[in-house]
């Protein structure tokens, strides 16, 4: 977890030169265009109209890219430095093609809207970093272009009424809630619930001392919560990604991580070892099924896949802890 805090080679947007900002914008437009084409491929059979919309969006990104290349050639020449989004700290990440293929259309729509919003934020920040008037104008125009895009729902052929507008605003608020609280909280709950299983149950079956087991669980849960909280807060300041306050995300991640571990550590305050262990195992399965439900409800992960990933994986970690404790 701490390795994410120490990633070498990442730079802040503020440290980039004007040439590097243009190079980053060019590579980002290329990436976004490829992603839109991947969306189109994923939707073509079931949603041909939507696929065509994403193809048009890819063409639009290609046009933006060419404008940026022309500006780079005019200012800095033909040689464009290699600057990609993964080299820049706090830059929003993109999902790879193999994850896109299994996304429902609602998730693809939400992801595309988030991409447009992130691009708008980036161009505003980039424009403020350049002193050249023509470059500043181009970046500002691109920011306006991203912001003035019709809503993706409209571009996909849906008719808007005042009720639809309110629904879209509600959806935006829901997405912000998911990004700021649910996503980091879920990651923390998964980490706290699963990563502490092995040490807690290994200590339980090795010592059969409920108090010592509780202390192990308490220390593991609190330590993991502090680690995950600081990692989430330091990973992304939320300015470009739109994920919200790093403090709020860090608290959500840290608290849920600690609660995920404490859930099956607290039963060991009961002096009777077998009763405490029975309750702890029951709590574990409640936690794992709750995680699967949250993944399905908020992250739109297919329920069977969520169960396979979380419940089966957690059960294997629990079994590993029991086997190690009995060794």
C-alpha positions in Angstrom: 0.0 0.0 0.0 2.8 2.4 0.9 4.4 1.8 -2.5 1.7 4.0 -4.1 3.0 6.9 -2.0 6.5 6.5 -3.4 6.0 6.0 -7.1 9.2 7.3 -8.8 9.2 9.5 -11.9 5.7 11.1 -11.5 5.6 14.8 -11.9 3.0 17.4 -11.1 1.2 19.3 -13.8 2.7 22.5 -12.4 6.3 21.3 -13.2 5.6 20.7 -16.9 6.9 23.1 -19.5 4.6 24.5 -22.2 6.0 22.0 -24.7 5.4 19.1 -22.3 1.9 20.3 -21.6 1.1 20.2 -25.3 2.7 16.8 -25.6 0.6 15.5 -22.7 -2.6 17.0 -24.3 -1.7 15.3 -27.6 -1.2 11.9 -26.0 -4.4 12.3 -23.9 -6.5 13.0 -27.0 -5.0 9.9 -28.7 -5.9 7.8 -25.6 -9.4 9.2 -25.4 -10.0 8.6 -29.1 -8.9 5.0 -28.8 -11.2 4.5 -25.7 -14.2 5.9 -27.6 -13.5 3.5 -30.4 -13.3 0.7 -27.9 -16.7 1.8 -26.5 -18.1 1.7 -30.1 -16.8 -1.8 -30.7 -18.3 -3.0 -27.4 -21.7 -1.5 -28.2 -21.9 -2.0 -31.9 -24.0 -5.3 -31.9 -26.5 -4.4 -29.2 -26.5 -0.6 -29.5 -25.5 0.4 -33.1 -26.7 4.0 -32.7 -24.7 4.5 -29.5 -21.7 3.0 -31.2 -21.9 5.5 -34.0 -22.0 8.4 -31.5 -18.8 7.1 -29.9 -17.2 6.9 -33.3 -18.1 10.5 -33.9 -16.6 11.4 -30.5 -13.4 9.6 -31.5 -13.3 11.6 -34.7 -13.7 14.8 -32.6 -10.8 13.8 -30.4 -8.7 13.2 -33.5 -9.5 16.7 -34.7 -8.5 18.1 -31.3 -5.3 16.1 -31.5 -4.4 17.5 -34.9 -5.0 21.0 -33.7 -2.6 20.4 -30.8 0.0 18.8 -33.1 -0.2 21.8 -35.5 0.3 24.2 -32.5 3.3 22.1 -31.3 4.9 22.1 -34.7 4.5 25.9 -35.0 6.1 26.6 -31.6 8.5 23.8 -30.9 9.0 21.8 -34.2 8.2 18.3 -35.4 9.7 16.3 -32.5 7.1 15.8 -29.8 8.4 14.6 -26.4 6.8 11.4 -24.9 4.6 12.6 -22.0 1.7 10.4 -21.1 -1.0 10.7 -18.4 0.5 7.9 -16.3 3.7 10.0 -16.0 1.8 12.9 -14.3 0.7 12.9 -10.7 -3.0 13.2 -10.0 -4.0 12.8 -13.7 -7.2 10.7 -14.1 -6.5 7.1 -15.1 -8.3 5.3 -17.9 -9.7 1.7 -17.9 -7.9 -0.7 -20.3 -9.9 -2.2 -23.3 -10.3 -5.6 -21.7 -12.4 -4.0 -18.9 -14.4 -1.9 -21.2 -15.7 -4.9 -23.1 -17.8 -6.1 -20.2 -19.2 -2.7 -19.1 -22.9 -2.1 -19.4 -24.0 0.9 -21.5 -24.9 2.9 -18.3 -21.4 2.5 -17.0 -19.8 3.4 -20.4 -22.0 6.5 -20.5 -20.9 7.5 -17.0 -17.3 6.9 -17.8 -17.4 8.9 -21.0 -19.1 11.8 -19.2 -16.3 11.7 -16.5 -13.7 11.7 -19.3 -15.2 14.8 -20.8 -15.3 16.5 -17.4 -11.7 15.5 -16.7 -10.6 16.8 -20.0 -12.3 20.1 -19.3 -10.5 20.4 -16.0 -7.2 19.6 -17.6 -7.4 22.1 -20.3 -8.4 24.9 -17.9 -5.3 24.0 -15.7 -3.1 23.7 -18.8 -4.2 27.1 -20.2 -3.3 28.8 -16.9 0.2 27.3 -17.2 1.2 28.8 -20.6 2.3 32.3 -21.5 2.0 32.0 -25.3 -1.2 33.7 -26.4 -2.0 31.4 -29.3 -1.4 28.3 -27.2 -3.4 29.7 -24.3 -6.3 30.4 -26.7 -6.1 26.9 -28.2 -6.2 25.3 -24.8 -9.0 27.5 -23.6 -11.0 26.7 -26.8 -10.5 23.0 -26.1 -11.7 23.5 -22.5 -14.8 25.2 -23.8 -15.3 22.5 -26.4 -15.2 19.8 -23.7 -17.5 21.7 -21.4 -20.0 22.7 -24.2 -20.4 19.1 -25.4 -24.0 18.1 -25.3 -24.8 15.7 -22.5 -24.1 12.2 -23.5 -27.7 11.2 -22.8 -28.8 13.7 -25.5 -26.1 12.6 -27.9 -27.3 9.1 -27.5 -30.8 10.1 -28.8 -32.7 10.6 -25.6 -35.2 13.4 -25.2 -34.8 15.8 -22.3 -37.7 17.2 -20.3 -37.3 19.3 -17.1 -37.7 16.0 -15.2 -34.9 14.5 -17.3 -32.7 17.5 -16.5 -33.3 17.0 -12.8 -32.6 13.3 -13.1 -29.3 14.1 -14.8 -28.4 16.5 -12.0 -29.2 13.8 -9.5 -27.1 11.3 -11.5 -24.2 13.8 -11.4 -24.5 14.2 -7.6 -24.7 10.4 -7.2 -21.6 9.9 -9.3 -19.7 12.5 -7.2 -20.9 10.6 -4.0 -19.6 7.4 -5.5 -16.3 8.8 -6.5 -15.7 10.7 -3.2 -17.1 8.2 -0.7 -18.2 4.9 -2.1 -15.2 4.0 -4.2 -12.5 4.7 -1.6 -14.7 3.4 1.2 -15.3 0.1 -0.7 -11.6 -0.3 -1.5 -10.9 0.2 2.2 -13.6 -2.2 3.3 -12.3 -4.8 1.0 -8.7 -4.3 2.1 -9.6 -4.3 5.8 -12.0 -7.2 5.6 -9.8 -9.5 3.5 -6.2 -8.6 4.4 -6.7 -9.0 8.1 -8.4 -12.4 7.9 -5.2 -14.4 7.7 -3.4 -12.8 10.7 -6.4 -12.7 12.9 -7.5 -16.3 12.4 -3.9 -17.5 12.4 -3.4 -15.9 15.8 -6.7 -17.3 17.0 -6.0 -20.9 16.2 -2.3 -20.7 17.1 -2.9 -19.3 20.6 -6.6 -20.0 21.3 -6.3 -16.9 23.4 -9.1 -14.5 22.7 -7.5 -11.4 24.2 -4.2 -11.9 22.3 -6.2 -12.5 19.1 -8.2 -9.3 19.7 -5.0 -7.3 20.1 -3.6 -8.7 16.9 -6.8 -7.8 15.1 -7.0 -4.4 16.6 -3.4 -3.5 15.6 -3.8 -5.0 12.1 -7.1 -3.1 11.5 -5.9 0.3 12.9 -2.6 0.0 11.1 -4.2 -0.9 7.8 -6.7 2.0 8.2 -4.0 4.6 8.7 -2.0 3.2 5.8 -5.0 3.1 3.4 -6.2 6.5 4.5 -2.9 8.3 3.9 -2.4 6.4 0.6 -5.8 7.4 -0.8 -5.4 11.1 0.3 -1.9 11.3 -1.2 -2.7 9.4 -4.4 -4.9 12.0 -6.1 -5.8 15.6 -5.1 -9.0 15.4 -7.0 -8.5 18.6 -9.0 -8.2 16.9 -12.4 -10.0 13.6 -11.7 -13.0 15.3 -10.1 -13.0 12.7 -7.4 -13.5 15.2 -4.6 -11.5 16.2 -1.5 -8.5 14.0 -0.8 -9.3 14.4 2.9 -12.8 13.1 2.6 -11.6 10.2 0.4 -8.8 9.4 2.8 -11.2 9.4 5.8 -13.7 7.2 3.9 -10.9 4.7 3.0 -9.2 4.7 6.3 -12.3 4.4 8.5 -13.8 1.6 6.3 -10.5 -0.2 6.3 -10.3 -0.2 10.1 -14.0 -1.2 10.4 -13.5 -4.0 7.9 -10.9 -5.6 10.2 -12.5 -4.7 13.5 -15.7 -6.5 12.4 -14.2 -9.9 12.9 -11.7 -8.8 15.6 -14.3 -7.5 18.1 -15.9 -11.0 18.7 -12.7 -12.0 20.4 -13.5 -9.8 23.3 -15.7 -12.8 24.3 -13.6 -15.0 26.5 -15.1 -18.3 25.1 -12.8 -19.2 22.2 -15.3 -21.3 20.2 -18.2 -18.9 20.6 -15.9 -15.9 19.6 -14.6 -17.8 16.6 -18.1 -18.8 15.5 -19.3 -15.2 15.7 -16.2 -13.9 13.9 -16.6 -16.4 11.0 -20.3 -15.4 10.7 -19.3 -11.7 10.6 -16.7 -12.4 7.9 -19.3 -13.9 5.6 -21.6 -11.0 6.3 -18.8 -8.5 5.4 -17.9 -10.4 2.2 -21.5 -10.6 1.0 -22.0 -6.9 1.9 -18.9 -6.0 -0.2 -20.3 -8.0 -3.2 -23.6 -6.2 -2.8 -22.0 -2.8 -2.8 -19.8 -3.6 -5.8 -22.9 -4.7 -7.7 -25.1 -1.7 -6.5 -22.7 1.2 -6.9 -19.8 0.0 -9.1 -22.1 -1.9 -11.5 -19.9 -5.1 -11.2 -21.9 -8.2 -12.3 -23.1 -9.8 -9.1 -21.7 -13.3 -9.9 -18.3 -11.8 -10.6 -18.4 -9.7 -7.4 -19.2 -12.8 -5.4 -16.5 -14.8 -7.1 -13.9 -12.1 -6.5 -14.8 -11.2 -2.9 -16.5 -14.1 -1.3 -14.4 -16.9 -2.8 -11.2 -14.9 -2.4 -12.0 -14.0 1.2 -12.9 -17.6 2.0 -9.5 -18.7 0.7 -7.7 -16.1 2.8 -9.7 -17.2 5.9 -8.9 -20.9 5.2 -5.2 -19.9 4.8 -5.2 -18.2 8.2 -6.9 -21.2 9.9 -4.4 -23.7 8.3 -1.4 -21.5 9.3 -2.7 -21.1 12.8 -3.1 -24.9 13.2 0.3 -25.7 11.7 
